[in-house]
Amino acid sequence: MQKFELFDETFDPFRTESYELSIQVSLNGFSFCVKDLTRNLFIALGNKDFEQPVVFVDDWSNRIEWIFNQYEWIRKPFKKIYLCYQSPRFALAPKQYFEPQRAKQILTISHRIEDLEEVRYHSIDKDTICIFSIPSSLTTSFINVHPNVHIVSSGSAPLNFHLSKSKIRPAPQLTIAVINSFIIINLTKDGQLLHAGSIKQLGSEETTYHLVNICNQLDIAPSEVEVTQLGRLRDQAETWTLLNRFFKSIKLEDSIKHSHFSYQLSQYKAEYANLFNLSLCE
């Protein structure tokens, strides 16, 4: 994980009540960004490794405390706070048929729920519920400091971004969101979400095969599909060379359009698009 921290000169640790804080955590570390809601401007971005990776579920309480100790201002009240645990374990359900007591049952159809993980869910839009699992010690430790935190899945921000984009594009839309060791894939045609899932981040040929196969299974010609990528692939150049052979177009998106970025953060808009896009989750 890249280690750095960037703060716009206007960042004020005593004005957090007018800020939005987004935090992504993984087994190896965490990243954060801060948005000044008054100016609709991202003003801070950072990444740090844990001193030791998380091995046991009980490690999370110490790691969350370590995060708070890195930046004392993170303990302060914010206008909004989003917490995302980087995991491919999520599933979608139609809101009109969703029964909360069956959330765990729905998730276990496609994913294993680890010991001492809890199952949560939240709305994506007026039609869709996202169900996901997250270590209980992680959520408890964070909620003890910020009881009003919005806890969302890794699939939430990419899907929110994808749905907003697909509404204004007539061609079939395929969005791939690169999140460390896995890739989240969403596919829409004629405004209808046809696929939402994840795969391991593999080599260029395997990734291309999976994307083409998803389209073929849904009877959609890849040559008609516009591909948007969030984040960066390990084999970026090789993968794009292959994708351009099969798909109508492919482009790297530099996160949400309706927000602005401090000049210090601008160069990271594409690389950290999934972190910035947590701002899309409600």
Sequence and secondary structure as in RCSB ss.txt:
>XXXX:A:sequence
MQKFELFDETFDPFRTESYELSIQVSLNGFSFCVKDLTRNLFIALGNKDFEQPVVFVDDWSNRIEWIFNQYEWIR
KPFKKIYLCYQSPRFALAPKQYFEPQRAKQILTISHRIEDLEEVRYHSIDKDTICIFSIPSSLTTSFINVHPNVH
IVSSGSAPLNFHLSKSKIRPAPQLTIAVINSFIIINLTKDGQLLHAGSIKQLGSEETTYHLVNICNQLDIAPSEV
EVTQLGRLRDQAETWTLLNRFFKSIKLEDSIKHSHFSYQLSQYKAEYANLFNLSLCE
>XXXX:A:secstr
   EEEE TT  TT GGGEEEEEEE SSEEEEEEEETTTTEEEEEEEEE SS   STTHHHHHHHHHHHH GGGG
S  SEEEEEE  S EEEEEGGG  GGGHHHHHHHHS   TTEEEEEEESSSSEEEEEEEEHHHHHHHHTT TT E
EE TTHHHHHHHHHHHTT SS EEEEEEETTEEEEEEEETTEEEEEEEEE   HHHHHHHHHHHHHHTT  GGG 
EEEEES  TTHHHHHHHHHHHSSEEEE  S SS EE TTTGGGTTTTHHHHGGGG  
